[in-house]
């Protein structure tokens, strides 16, 4: 009878040890899975950051090209009154220079805000 009790006790202890080991293994697997997911998200974030930097650089180059194109397209030559010297003056689109150099009349499209009643 004692041998049966000892055998049952040993079986119970083995089951308990086995279930504890399984639980520990499961916890380690979950932790490893979480690490993989974090590493994946970090990689995606780095890729997105690199892509954003590339887009910003491209946008900067395009802006420089457009500014240079518009600066060259809107350069006007004015003759100063009296001495006949010429001056190159770059104007922004929509701005009209009237009169001698140094005087600017900001004529162009104006935005009118009307309140609706």
JOFENNOR-V250123 format. One record per pair of residues at least 6 apart in sequence whose ideal C-beta (glycine too) atoms are under 8 Angstrom apart, sorted by the first residue. I is the first residue (numbers start at 0). J is the second residue. If there is no record, write none. Layout:
BEGIN
i:I j:J
i:I j:J
END
This chain:
BEGIN
i:69 j:91
i:69 j:92
i:70 j:89
i:73 j:89
i:73 j:90
i:73 j:91
i:73 j:92
i:74 j:87
i:74 j:88
i:74 j:89
i:74 j:90
i:75 j:87
i:75 j:88
i:75 j:89
i:75 j:90
i:75 j:96
i:76 j:85
i:76 j:86
i:76 j:87
i:76 j:88
i:77 j:85
i:77 j:86
i:77 j:88
i:77 j:96
i:77 j:99
i:77 j:100
i:78 j:84
i:78 j:85
i:79 j:85
i:79 j:86
i:79 j:99
i:79 j:100
i:80 j:99
i:86 j:100
i:88 j:96
i:88 j:100
i:90 j:96
i:93 j:107
i:93 j:108
i:94 j:103
i:94 j:105
i:94 j:106
i:94 j:107
i:95 j:104
i:95 j:105
i:95 j:106
i:95 j:107
i:96 j:102
i:96 j:103
i:96 j:104
i:97 j:103
i:97 j:104
i:97 j:106
i:98 j:104
END
